[in-house]
Amino acid sequence: MSRNKIFSNINIWATCFTIILFVIFFPSTTSAATINLFSDKTNLSIGDEFNVDMKIDSGETAINAGQATLKFDPNIVNVTEIHKENSVFNFWLSEPSFDNTSGQVGFIGGSSSGLSGKSLEVLKVKFKVKTTGTISLTLTDSAVTANDGAGTNVLSAVSGIELKSLLKSEINVIKPTIINKTPSTASSASAKPIVSVPLYPNSSNWYNVSSNFLATWNLSNDVVGVSTALNKIPNFDPSVSEGLFDNKSYPPLDDGVWYLHVRFRNNIGWGQTNHYRIAIDTVPPTPFKVETSGDGLPTNKTTQVLSYQSNDQTSGVLAYLISIDGQTPTETDKNSFTTGILIPGIHKVKIVAQDKAGNKTENITKLEILPIQAPVINSVTKDLFVGEGGLSTNGTSLPGITIIADLKDSKNQTVYQTKTNSDNSGVWSVLFDQPLKSGMYYVQIVAQDDKGSLSMPINSDNVKVHERPVFSVGNFDVTYKLFSGLLVILMFSLFVYGMFMRRKRDKAIFQAEREIDLELTSVEQIIVEMVEINKEKSQDWEAQARSNFNLTTIGEHIKSKKIAILDAIENIR
């Protein structure tokens, strides 16, 4: 048995095991996946047969398994056949089966690939009507698992259907609502209808939705009849009037290119037909294998060539989306892809084949890149000054090999990169002479041989880049910025202190002026009063005159000194 066959079987059994675990434990989560039922008929009577399609809308999630139980009333309808030929599931843990006694259809299915689409076919169940009544078809015990390796349940809702079984005489065929009006007279045939189909708005596109849909058109005043047909003939011209109406409903369509033909008639006759194209493809591209230039085995080749081939019989494969380690996918229409340089380790590669309708099939594989011998860092400059450069590191490695050195900052972002070669003895050295900003750095070294193979990266000790000190106090460095800051703080402190002392001095001077003025004014007033008293009491005119002269002289002297003292205090300001 080939290795690829073995790996394929392993993948299938791994998926089976995941489904079994899911069925047992039913992990609960919420997502956008739904399971829906669609019937190809709405008007039923006893003996009629009708088909019910069970389809999954996976939303934006790739799925790989599902299960459900379809329940019905066996007294009203019975299952006659189950068709799984067009199912997206390619293996079954529980084969699709039905029981007309208990009234149920059940299955557990899976796919070896991840699939996504809006109308993924699971089963087609054919029923036969036994009697009249309400035909209620519901879904229970349902689950859809994501292609995430964990069996995550991504089912958010299920949608059943309800039909009516009536007597032949009671069946009213659903027809468009007829419009009654008096048409105008035209001089030429009616114009080609402008048709609108909301579910399929662009007639040139492919769609992956199959559901009931409505078609509408506008009627001009001269139209007296409308003729429609829905088939796969591109240029079919219907010619039987169905009456006057401006919309019509249609059941779900099978995959393929359909044409809705709409034609107007007036008093002149039939006009041109609008052949509205509806292209439907609900089947994802076929599962595919991914082959690598390393044959899927661990290798030290850092660049890998991936080869893959999927097919889509209906709309065709539009593109492949290739994502490595969860990065933004690269889109290509080629069947091979060359990766960029992959660092040593295990890499997850997801390749998605997308058809023109938007259905997707994905394959997830892993690439293991082996490293060559890692280099050794012997020393690195651990202390540098801002803006001066001179960061050097050296070490040993395999001889004659390329050394890739990245200088990285504290956010692990590469600031500078350089390359050098080790000598015949395996010795190498690297110099980063660019000026650096303040902060912490480290050097990451990777070795690369002449075939492009890489080693695991190794990191140096941290490198501190800081300001050159103006002076040092013991083990404490005072840098220019720190010194400037301290000087500014000191000058500001002195300014504040000076303002404080000046206010304190001004206050003291003001108080001294006030006290001296008050005291000397009081003395001056006392002397004046003594002169007046002395004039009244003294009998010796000559002695009185001499006493008054002396008191007056003292008073004038005190007054002049008061002015001089106050002026001197004022000058101190």
LOVEX-280373 format. One line per 5 residues: their letters; for each residue x, y, z of C-alpha. Coordinates in pm, 1 decimal, padded with zeros to 6 digits. Example, Ala and Ser with C-alpha at 12.3 -4.5 7.8 and 13.67 -1.06 7.14 Angstrom:
! LOVEX-280373
AS	01230.0:-00450.0:00780.0; 01367.0:-00106.0:00714.0
***
This chain:
! LOVEX-280373
MSRNK	00000.0:00000.0:00000.0; 00139.8:00344.6:-00097.3; 00230.1:00603.9:00164.9; -00031.3:00846.8:00026.1; -00298.6:00575.4:00051.1
IFSNI	-00198.5:00506.6:00410.5; -00213.9:00878.6:00496.7; -00553.3:00904.2:00324.2; -00691.9:00615.4:00532.4; -00546.4:00765.0:00847.6
NIWAT	-00716.8:01097.4:00772.4; -01050.7:00924.3:00714.6; -01030.9:00725.2:01036.6; -00917.1:01034.6:01228.2; -01224.4:01216.2:01101.3
CFTII	-01442.7:00918.5:01195.0; -01300.6:00919.0:01545.2; -01370.0:01292.5:01576.5; -01730.4:01240.2:01465.7; -01778.6:00956.4:01716.5
LFVIF	-01650.8:01175.1:01998.9; -01881.0:01451.6:01884.6; -02184.7:01222.8:01866.8; -02115.9:01109.9:02224.2; -02044.4:01446.7:02383.1
FPSTT	-02223.6:01696.6:02154.2; -02001.0:01998.1:02210.3; -02213.4:02314.0:02201.7; -02121.8:02631.9:02022.9; -02280.8:02887.9:01796.3
SAATI	-02201.5:02962.0:01435.9; -02372.9:03017.6:01103.9; -02419.9:02660.7:00971.9; -02777.7:02548.1:00905.7; -02951.9:02234.8:00772.9
NLFSD	-03250.5:02299.6:00547.4; -03515.0:02092.1:00366.9; -03650.7:02173.8:00020.4; -03934.7:02008.9:-00172.5; -03966.5:02000.8:-00551.0
KTNLS	-04349.8:02009.3:-00529.6; -04606.6:02202.4:-00335.3; -04937.2:02067.6:-00474.4; -04979.0:01705.1:-00364.0; -05252.6:01444.1:-00360.5
IGDEF	-05282.8:01072.2:-00284.4; -05038.6:00863.9:-00488.1; -04809.1:01156.3:-00578.3; -04434.5:01125.3:-00534.5; -04211.8:01417.7:-00438.6
NVDMK	-03844.2:01470.7:-00359.5; -03702.9:01641.4:-00052.5; -03346.3:01770.5:-00060.9; -03153.5:01801.9:00262.7; -02887.7:02072.4:00230.9
IDSGE	-02631.4:02238.2:00454.2; -02545.9:02606.6:00448.7; -02200.1:02611.8:00606.2; -02176.8:02990.3:00628.6; -01812.5:03094.2:00634.6
TAINA	-01698.3:02776.9:00811.4; -01546.6:02475.5:00639.8; -01718.7:02156.9:00760.0; -01630.1:01787.9:00737.2; -01917.9:01594.2:00897.9
GQATL	-02284.1:01603.1:00989.7; -02573.6:01404.9:01121.5; -02951.1:01445.5:01139.2; -03276.9:01259.4:01181.3; -03563.8:01354.9:00947.6
KFDPN	-03900.0:01275.9:01101.0; -04234.7:01234.5:00921.0; -04581.5:01093.3:00982.0; -04579.8:00740.3:00831.4; -04959.3:00744.2:00820.0
IVNVT	-04955.9:01019.4:00557.6; -04634.4:00959.9:00359.4; -04376.6:00684.8:00318.0; -04015.9:00695.8:00199.9; -03954.5:00504.2:-00121.0
EIHKE	-03590.2:00585.1:-00198.0; -03283.9:00761.5:-00060.9; -03024.1:00897.5:-00301.6; -02676.4:00985.8:-00178.8; -02492.0:00987.8:-00513.0
NSVFN	-02455.2:01368.4:-00514.3; -02384.1:01400.4:-00143.4; -02087.0:01606.8:-00033.9; -02011.5:01335.1:00221.2; -01790.5:01060.2:00080.4
FWLSE	-01804.6:00815.7:00371.6; -02069.2:00719.1:00625.8; -02037.2:00620.5:00989.8; -02407.0:00539.8:00973.0; -02542.2:00471.5:00624.7
PSFDN	-02850.2:00674.8:00526.2; -03154.8:00462.1:00606.5; -03529.7:00500.7:00659.6; -03796.4:00337.8:00869.3; -04158.1:00375.1:00754.3
TSGQV	-04284.2:00227.4:01079.5; -04130.5:00484.6:01313.6; -04130.3:00755.6:01046.1; -03769.7:00866.4:01028.4; -03462.2:00892.5:00807.9
GFIGG	-03118.4:00899.4:00971.1; -02750.6:00924.3:00882.5; -02404.1:01018.0:01010.0; -02169.3:01121.1:00728.9; -01829.3:01274.7:00682.2
SSSGL	-01583.5:01405.1:00427.9; -01208.0:01364.8:00408.3; -01183.4:01732.5:00305.8; -01318.2:02055.8:00447.1; -01618.7:02184.5:00250.8
SGKSL	-01810.5:02512.1:00244.6; -02109.5:02637.5:00047.5; -02464.7:02768.9:00081.8; -02650.8:02462.3:-00050.3; -02433.4:02157.0:00011.9
EVLKV	-02629.0:01846.1:-00088.3; -02652.5:01581.1:00185.6; -02936.5:01352.7:00074.8; -03230.6:01340.0:-00161.5; -03527.3:01154.7:-00012.3
KFKVK	-03822.7:01044.6:-00228.6; -04165.1:01025.4:-00058.7; -04502.0:00889.3:-00171.3; -04830.4:01032.1:-00044.9; -05062.4:00776.1:00120.1
TTGTI	-05351.6:00993.7:00226.4; -05464.4:01351.7:00273.1; -05342.1:01569.4:00556.7; -05057.5:01791.2:00667.5; -04713.5:01661.3:00568.8
SLTLT	-04477.3:01789.5:00837.5; -04107.7:01712.1:00785.6; -03880.9:01807.7:01076.5; -03516.2:01762.7:01173.2; -03389.3:01643.2:01512.6
DSAVT	-03063.2:01512.6:01661.6; -02877.5:01732.4:01414.5; -02515.2:01843.4:01413.5; -02254.8:01984.0:01175.4; -01885.7:01971.9:01265.0
ANDGA	-01617.0:02213.8:01158.3; -01300.8:02103.4:00982.2; -01093.1:02220.8:01278.5; -00963.9:01888.1:01409.7; -01171.3:01920.6:01726.6
GTNVL	-01518.7:01819.4:01607.4; -01664.7:02159.2:01697.9; -02039.4:02174.4:01647.6; -02110.8:02476.3:01425.1; -02481.0:02410.4:01365.8
SAVSG	-02696.4:02709.1:01463.3; -03038.5:02622.0:01317.6; -03242.9:02364.1:01126.7; -03534.2:02430.6:00894.0; -03806.7:02177.8:00814.6
IELKS	-04100.0:02210.7:00573.9; -04475.9:02166.4:00585.9; -04681.5:02054.5:00283.1; -05046.4:01971.6:00222.0; -05191.6:01656.1:00071.7
LLKSE	-05537.9:01722.2:-00070.8; -05793.2:01544.2:-00280.5; -05750.8:01587.9:-00655.6; -06067.1:01794.2:-00668.4; -05940.8:02025.8:-00394.5
INVIK	-05607.7:02106.8:-00549.4; -05586.1:02458.0:-00682.8; -05282.6:02500.6:-00897.0; -05090.3:02801.5:-00772.8; -05088.4:03055.5:-01050.7
PTIIN	-04962.9:03413.1:-01067.3; -05199.1:03686.1:-00957.8; -05376.0:03805.9:-01272.8; -05391.1:04181.2:-01332.1; -05711.8:04321.2:-01481.1
KTPST	-05674.3:04643.9:-01678.2; -05759.3:04793.1:-02015.0; -05447.5:04794.0:-02234.8; -05352.7:05078.9:-02463.9; -05313.7:05039.0:-02839.3
ASSAS	-04958.2:05006.3:-02965.3; -04808.0:05071.4:-03308.4; -04531.2:04812.8:-03269.7; -04458.5:04491.6:-03082.7; -04390.3:04509.4:-02710.1
AKPIV	-04036.9:04577.8:-02589.9; -03822.1:04300.8:-02443.4; -03914.3:04252.5:-02073.6; -03669.6:04367.4:-01807.8; -03656.2:04072.1:-01567.1
SVPLY	-03539.3:04087.3:-01205.7; -03463.2:03781.0:-00993.0; -03362.0:03894.6:-00639.0; -03211.0:03556.2:-00544.5; -03003.3:03553.6:-00864.0
PNSSN	-02953.7:03925.4:-00937.2; -02674.6:03899.1:-01195.9; -02752.8:03671.4:-01487.4; -02385.2:03639.9:-01581.9; -02279.3:03503.8:-01241.1
WYNVS	-02278.7:03155.1:-01091.9; -02467.5:03099.7:-00764.5; -02442.2:02829.0:-00500.1; -02795.6:02874.0:-00362.3; -03086.3:02649.3:-00460.7
SNFLA	-03414.5:02762.8:-00311.7; -03760.6:02889.3:-00398.8; -03724.6:03215.1:-00589.7; -03932.7:03496.8:-00731.4; -03900.2:03665.5:-01071.2
TWNLS	-04052.4:04007.4:-01142.3; -04089.0:04244.1:-01438.7; -04263.3:04569.7:-01521.4; -04559.5:04576.7:-01757.3; -04603.1:04854.1:-02010.7
NDVVG	-04955.8:04985.1:-02074.2; -04992.5:04804.0:-02407.6; -04926.5:04448.9:-02276.4; -05222.1:04214.0:-02292.5; -05052.1:03883.1:-02214.2
VSTAL	-04738.5:03728.8:-02063.3; -04578.9:03397.8:-02156.6; -04302.3:03235.4:-01947.3; -04097.8:02917.6:-01950.7; -03813.1:02781.9:-01739.0
NKIPN	-03579.8:02529.4:-01902.0; -03222.0:02473.7:-02013.6; -03275.4:02589.3:-02374.4; -03089.6:02920.2:-02426.1; -03313.4:03066.6:-02699.6
FDPSV	-03655.3:02921.4:-02631.1; -03949.6:03149.3:-02723.2; -04269.4:03079.0:-02524.4; -04585.3:03166.5:-02716.5; -04881.9:03069.5:-02498.2
SEGLF	-05027.7:03351.3:-02292.5; -05070.7:03278.5:-01921.2; -05259.2:03601.3:-01856.8; -05142.4:03940.9:-01736.8; -04911.1:03930.6:-01433.4
DNKSY	-04585.9:04095.4:-01322.2; -04425.6:03824.0:-01102.7; -04404.3:03450.2:-01065.2; -04263.7:03207.2:-00806.0; -04054.7:02902.4:-00889.8
PPLDD	-03936.4:02593.8:-00695.7; -03565.8:02519.7:-00629.6; -03355.8:02439.2:-00935.1; -03106.1:02160.3:-00981.5; -02745.0:02243.2:-01062.3
GVWYL	-02671.6:02365.6:-01412.0; -02750.1:02660.0:-01637.8; -03119.0:02745.6:-01662.6; -03301.0:03008.2:-01862.4; -03614.5:03191.3:-01752.8
HVRFR	-03788.4:03304.3:-02071.8; -04030.9:03595.3:-02039.4; -04220.9:03744.6:-02334.4; -04491.4:04013.2:-02373.6; -04779.7:04035.1:-02618.9
NNIGW	-04977.7:04341.3:-02726.2; -05230.2:04417.8:-03002.3; -04953.2:04383.0:-03265.3; -04836.4:04042.3:-03143.7; -04554.9:03883.0:-02945.0
GQTNH	-04241.7:04087.0:-02878.1; -03882.7:03982.2:-02807.4; -03806.0:03726.6:-02536.0; -03577.7:03794.5:-02242.1; -03374.5:03477.9:-02185.4
YRIAI	-03265.7:03535.4:-01823.6; -02974.6:03306.9:-01737.7; -02966.9:03139.2:-01394.8; -02650.0:02938.6:-01330.4; -02646.2:02719.0:-01018.8
DTVPP	-02364.1:02510.8:-00876.3; -02409.6:02379.5:-00522.2; -02141.4:02109.1:-00535.5; -01793.4:02202.8:-00407.5; -01481.7:02120.6:-00610.1
TPFKV	-01359.0:01763.0:-00581.8; -01135.5:01667.7:-00287.5; -00767.1:01681.7:-00375.5; -00428.9:01579.3:-00242.9; -00136.0:01807.8:-00176.4
ETSGD	00207.7:01689.9:-00280.0; 00525.7:01863.3:-00166.3; 00875.6:01873.1:-00306.4; 00982.8:01702.5:00016.4; 00731.7:01420.5:-00043.2
GLPTN	00558.9:01514.3:00281.7; 00860.9:01409.5:00489.7; 01063.3:01632.7:00722.6; 01326.7:01823.7:00527.7; 01569.4:02110.3:00576.1
KTTQV	01473.3:02269.2:00244.1; 01324.4:02602.7:00345.9; 01140.7:02656.8:00016.8; 00877.4:02402.1:-00079.9; 00682.1:02347.9:-00402.4
LSYQS	00319.3:02250.6:-00338.6; 00124.9:02065.2:-00608.8; -00251.9:02010.8:-00609.0; -00535.4:01952.6:-00854.3; -00908.6:01985.5:-00798.5
NDQTS	-01195.0:01979.3:-01048.4; -01543.0:02120.3:-01067.7; -01769.8:01981.6:-01337.4; -02036.4:02249.9:-01322.5; -01890.8:02600.5:-01287.6
GVLAY	-01521.2:02512.9:-01287.0; -01245.5:02594.6:-01039.2; -01194.2:02969.5:-01019.0; -00889.3:02990.0:-00791.9; -00685.7:02833.1:-00514.4
LISID	-00633.6:03016.2:-00185.4; -00312.1:02919.9:-00008.0; -00247.4:03016.3:00351.9; 00057.3:02924.4:00560.3; 00039.0:02943.0:00939.2
GQTPT	-00286.1:03140.4:00929.9; -00145.9:03429.1:00727.2; -00343.7:03617.9:00463.6; -00414.7:03371.6:00179.2; -00241.3:03400.1:-00157.2
ETDKN	-00472.8:03353.9:-00454.4; -00360.0:03172.0:-00767.4; -00515.0:02988.7:-01062.0; -00210.2:02762.6:-01096.1; -00187.5:02401.9:-00980.4
SFTTG	00141.5:02456.0:-00802.8; 00274.4:02708.8:-00556.0; 00624.4:02784.4:-00431.5; 00641.5:02895.6:-00071.6; 00864.7:03166.4:00060.3
ILIPG	01147.9:03081.4:00297.1; 01010.9:02879.1:00588.1; 01184.8:02888.6:00922.3; 01255.9:02556.7:01093.0; 00954.3:02403.7:01262.0
IHKVK	00612.4:02264.4:01171.3; 00399.8:02478.7:00940.5; 00025.3:02443.7:00879.0; -00064.2:02481.5:00511.2; -00426.8:02526.0:00407.3
IVAQD	-00516.9:02512.0:00037.4; -00872.9:02599.8:-00059.7; -01014.5:02525.7:-00405.2; -01299.5:02764.2:-00487.9; -01536.4:02728.5:-00780.8
KAGNK	-01703.3:03013.3:-00969.0; -02017.3:02983.5:-00757.7; -01831.3:03026.6:-00427.9; -01827.9:02664.1:-00309.9; -01502.8:02561.1:-00145.4
TENIT	-01307.1:02245.7:-00071.2; -01002.1:02267.2:00151.0; -00706.2:02049.5:00231.5; -00489.2:02105.1:00535.7; -00140.1:01961.3:00542.9
KLEIL	00173.1:02014.6:00745.5; 00531.8:02085.8:00647.1; 00813.1:02008.0:00886.9; 01131.0:02203.0:00818.4; 01439.6:02063.2:00991.6
PIQAP	01708.5:02306.6:01109.1; 02080.4:02287.7:01038.8; 02326.3:02322.4:01328.2; 02263.6:02642.5:01520.5; 02545.4:02897.4:01567.7
VINSV	02681.9:03002.0:01907.0; 02709.7:03358.7:02037.1; 03028.7:03410.0:02237.3; 02995.8:03778.0:02326.5; 02790.9:04089.5:02262.7
TKDLF	02830.8:04453.4:02358.9; 02591.6:04491.6:02649.3; 02623.6:04863.1:02720.5; 02606.2:05144.7:02463.8; 02545.5:05516.8:02457.3
VGEGG	02265.4:05681.2:02260.4; 02360.0:05786.8:01906.9; 02712.3:05640.0:01912.3; 02671.4:05293.6:01752.7; 02940.1:05029.8:01793.7
LSTNG	02728.1:04726.2:01884.6; 02931.4:04415.9:01807.7; 02880.2:04043.1:01857.3; 03076.9:03734.0:01761.6; 03061.7:03359.1:01787.0
TSLPG	03112.6:03029.5:01606.7; 02913.1:02816.1:01363.5; 02961.0:02569.3:01082.0; 03253.2:02686.4:00864.2; 03186.2:02879.6:00543.0
ITIIA	02822.5:02952.3:00620.8; 02607.4:03265.9:00599.3; 02523.5:03436.3:00927.0; 02205.9:03647.5:00927.9; 02201.7:03893.5:01217.0
DLKDS	01892.5:04089.9:01318.1; 01910.5:04366.8:01574.8; 01572.5:04370.7:01748.4; 01413.1:04611.5:01993.9; 01207.9:04537.6:02304.3
KNQTV	00897.1:04485.3:02084.5; 01077.9:04211.7:01886.3; 01082.2:04433.9:01578.2; 01389.7:04420.7:01353.5; 01573.6:04754.7:01361.1
YQTKT	01869.2:04658.9:01141.3; 01974.4:04343.4:00959.8; 02312.0:04246.2:00826.1; 02481.9:03935.8:00691.7; 02830.2:03796.1:00712.7
NSDNS	03008.6:03465.0:00654.4; 03188.1:03243.4:00899.2; 03551.0:03166.6:00814.7; 03705.3:02825.0:00757.5; 03719.6:02775.3:01132.8
GVWSV	03354.6:02871.8:01180.2; 03434.3:03205.2:01347.9; 03214.8:03502.2:01265.3; 03160.7:03857.6:01389.4; 02900.9:04124.1:01323.6
LFDQP	02908.2:04501.1:01382.0; 02604.3:04729.7:01399.6; 02756.0:05077.3:01381.3; 02431.3:05266.0:01331.7; 02327.4:05513.6:01604.0
LKSGM	02057.5:05376.6:01832.8; 01786.0:05528.1:02045.9; 01758.4:05469.9:02417.4; 01612.0:05131.7:02511.8; 01673.5:04758.0:02534.9
YYVQI	01784.9:04552.0:02232.5; 01908.5:04204.7:02148.9; 02074.9:04034.7:01852.4; 01915.0:03732.8:01684.8; 02146.9:03507.5:01484.2
VAQDD	02041.3:03253.4:01218.5; 02276.5:03036.7:01011.3; 02201.4:02959.5:00644.9; 02386.3:02713.6:00422.7; 02441.4:02736.7:00046.3
KGSLS	02117.6:02538.6:-00016.3; 01908.7:02791.0:00174.3; 01853.2:02572.0:00480.9; 01826.4:02760.6:00809.0; 01915.4:02697.3:01169.2
MPINS	01696.8:02768.9:01467.7; 01742.2:03132.3:01576.7; 01947.7:03210.1:01883.9; 01928.5:03530.8:02084.1; 02201.9:03728.5:02257.4
DNVKV	02186.4:03879.8:02602.9; 02007.1:04212.2:02631.3; 02187.8:04523.6:02512.0; 02119.7:04845.7:02703.8; 02143.1:05174.0:02514.6
HERPV	02137.6:05481.9:02737.4; 02258.8:05843.7:02762.8; 02630.5:05907.4:02818.2; 02676.2:06035.1:03180.6; 02813.8:06386.4:03256.8
FSVGN	02966.3:06253.9:03577.4; 02921.5:05964.3:03815.2; 02857.1:05951.6:04185.6; 02968.2:05610.7:04301.4; 02774.1:05364.1:04083.3
FDVTY	02516.1:05626.1:03992.2; 02555.2:05791.3:03649.8; 02431.2:06144.0:03600.9; 02346.5:06193.3:03236.6; 02314.9:06522.2:03052.8
KLFSG	01936.5:06497.1:03054.7; 01932.1:06415.9:03425.3; 02182.4:06693.9:03500.5; 01982.1:06943.6:03294.1; 01666.7:06839.1:03469.9
LLVIL	01823.5:06875.3:03813.5; 01962.6:07216.7:03715.5; 01622.6:07335.0:03599.3; 01466.5:07207.7:03922.6; 01736.1:07385.9:04127.6
MFSLF	01692.4:07714.9:03939.9; 01320.2:07697.3:03976.7; 01356.1:07619.5:04348.3; 01587.5:07920.4:04394.0; 01344.3:08140.7:04206.5
VYGMF	01058.0:08026.6:04424.1; 01270.9:08068.8:04736.2; 01374.6:08420.3:04626.7; 01014.7:08517.3:04564.5; 00924.6:08381.8:04906.1
MRRKR	01208.2:08572.1:05081.5; 01126.7:08894.7:04898.5; 00766.3:08873.8:05004.0; 00881.7:08801.3:05358.6; 01122.5:09100.8:05351.5
DKAIF	00860.6:09332.8:05204.9; 00622.9:09232.5:05476.4; 00887.1:09300.1:05747.2; 00975.7:09639.1:05595.2; 00613.0:09736.6:05575.6
QAERE	00563.5:09645.5:05939.5; 00881.6:09838.5:06042.5; 00772.4:10148.3:05849.8; 00435.7:10137.2:06014.0; 00572.9:10091.1:06366.3
IDLEL	00841.8:10365.0:06328.9; 00592.6:10603.8:06176.0; 00349.6:10539.2:06457.5; 00613.5:10573.4:06734.1; 00783.0:10887.1:06601.0
TSVEQ	00450.4:11050.7:06522.7; 00342.9:10979.1:06880.2; 00665.2:11135.8:07020.1; 00619.2:11435.5:06793.2; 00267.2:11487.8:06919.0
IIVEM	00381.4:11462.8:07284.9; 00646.3:11731.8:07231.0; 00392.4:11963.2:07067.4; 00159.7:11914.5:07363.2; 00447.4:11990.0:07608.3
VEINK	00522.8:12314.0:07423.3; 00164.0:12424.7:07451.4; 00147.0:12332.2:07818.9; 00473.8:12510.4:07891.6; 00345.6:12830.6:07729.4
EKSQD	00045.0:12829.0:07959.6; 00229.5:12759.5:08288.5; 00567.1:12939.1:08270.5; 00599.8:13297.3:08433.4; 00958.6:13354.4:08318.6
WEAQA	00929.0:13475.7:07965.4; 01295.6:13420.8:07887.4; 01304.3:13069.5:08034.7; 00981.6:12989.0:07862.8; 01117.7:13102.1:07529.7
RSNFN	01431.6:12897.2:07572.4; 01232.2:12586.8:07673.4; 00997.5:12620.7:07380.7; 01294.2:12665.1:07145.9; 01452.4:12349.8:07274.7
LTTIG	01129.7:12148.0:07250.0; 01058.6:12283.0:06902.3; 01411.5:12197.8:06790.2; 01372.4:11843.8:06924.5; 01037.2:11805.6:06749.9
EHIKS	01174.6:11924.6:06418.1; 01476.8:11696.1:06458.2; 01251.6:11395.9:06528.8; 01033.1:11485.4:06229.0; 01331.7:11511.7:05996.8
KKIAI	01480.9:11188.2:06129.6; 01144.9:11010.8:06080.5; 01143.2:11114.9:05718.1; 01507.0:11008.8:05675.3; 01444.7:10669.4:05840.7
LDAIE	01134.5:10601.4:05630.4; 01320.6:10700.5:05315.0; 01608.7:10470.8:05407.3; 01369.4:10178.6:05465.8; 01199.5:10247.0:05133.5
NIR	01536.1:10242.7:04957.2; 01598.9:09891.3:05091.1; 01324.7:09758.1:04860.2
***
